[in-house]
Amino acid sequence: MSENKRFVSFCAFTRAPGTTANIAMQILTKEYPLSAKGIFNRMRRYYSKQISFQAVHKMLVKLFLQGFLRKDGNYYKIAPAWLTMVSNDCLELLEFYKKSETHIEFNNLEDLP
């Protein structure tokens, strides 16, 4: 996967927290697997999201086709492969930041730059 696509997948659910896709992902982090109807009902009940069932179903199919969700029969859950990729990307980013940190050591205040 290209670096750009990895960044997009990593950030896909952080840029717009109130979107239908974000809410579905939030729901699926707490309960899974869920049917489209189950996700729809939770969106309306817990998030007061005014949306049609058809819109929720269309969004779930799109997330599935993009690799964010896994579907078992009529039930959805977050795709373990996507979670692994995001986890690996976060670990790589952490290592990058650890390597690029600069450390300045000094023995007394006179050594300050």
Secondary structure, DSSP 8 states (H G I E B T S, - for coil): --HHHHHHHHHTTTS-TTSHHHHHHHHHHHS-SEEHHHHHHHHHHHH-----HHHHHHHHHHHHHTTSEEEETTEEEE-HHHHHHHHHHHHHHHHHHHHH------SSGGG--
